[in-house]
Amino acid sequence: MRALPRLFGLLLLGLLSGLLLLSSCETTRRREASDPTREAQRLNDEAGASLSGSASSRQIMRLDGKGTVKYKLAQSVLAAALIRQFHDGTVIDRIMVRKAPGSEAAQPVYYLIGMGNNNGSYRAIALPLRGTDDSTYYLTPNASRYVISGAGCPSCYFDFEDGHIIGTTCDDNSGGSSCTLKVLEANQVFVKARPELPTKDIK
């Protein structure tokens, strides 16, 4: 009978020790979850991951305090990369970054645009850029390609609506002149070539 109080005391001590250990573990988990440094690193990692294929994403430009475009890559480098993207004899001789008409002022949409020709026919390509909070803009591998091909048209233009490219227009209204817009999924501007992806034509 004397052993019963002693056994009861040992069980009570074990129970209290277990509760204390559990409480300590829970406090540690809460502290880790609310650690500002750890949280900032997690958000940083998520932001980096959101630039799909971050290793292949390239910083194209940054807006300065006055909203002026500051290129991070030489235009000759961009032109050469777009020529490789076409891979059909197209020569790109003009590069620009343009804010899409109709895009929201708080989060404006910018496109990298290259213009040139292929055997005398007008060609152009536009790729939407991914912006970050510090007004830096990247080209990611999952950005679509908007490719214009002109037939008898000296210059073609991208038509925008609400910040998005919806078609193309030829600057020559005479008969027989036309511009065709192809929308291609993803791009290989700064990654190794892959098989062509499905396209759709818009006139």
Stockholm file with secondary structure:
# STOCKHOLM 1.0

chainA/1-203         MRALPRLFGLLLLGLLSGLLLLSSCETTRRREASDPTREAQRLNDEAGASLSGSASSRQIMRLDGKGTVKYKLAQSVLAAALIRQFHDGTVIDRIMVRKAPGSEAAQPVYYLIGMGNNNGSYRAIALPLRGTDDSTYYLTPNASRYVISGAGCPSCYFDFEDGHIIGTTCDDNSGGSSCTLKVLEANQVFVKARPELPTKDIK
#=GR chainA/1-203 SS CTHHHHHHHHHHHHHHHHHHHHHHHHHHHHHHHTCHHHHHHHHHHHHHHHSSSTTTCEEEEEECTTCCEEESSCHHHHHHHHHHHHCSSCEEEEEEEEECTTCCSSSCCEEEEEEEEETTEEEEEEEECEECTTSEEEECTTCCEEEEEEESCSCEEEEEETTEEEEEEESCCSTTCEEEEEEESSCCSSSCCCCCCCEEEEC
#=GC SS_cons         CTHHHHHHHHHHHHHHHHHHHHHHHHHHHHHHHTCHHHHHHHHHHHHHHHSSSTTTCEEEEEECTTCCEEESSCHHHHHHHHHHHHCSSCEEEEEEEEECTTCCSSSCCEEEEEEEEETTEEEEEEEECEECTTSEEEECTTCCEEEEEEESCSCEEEEEETTEEEEEEESCCSTTCEEEEEEESSCCSSSCCCCCCCEEEEC
//
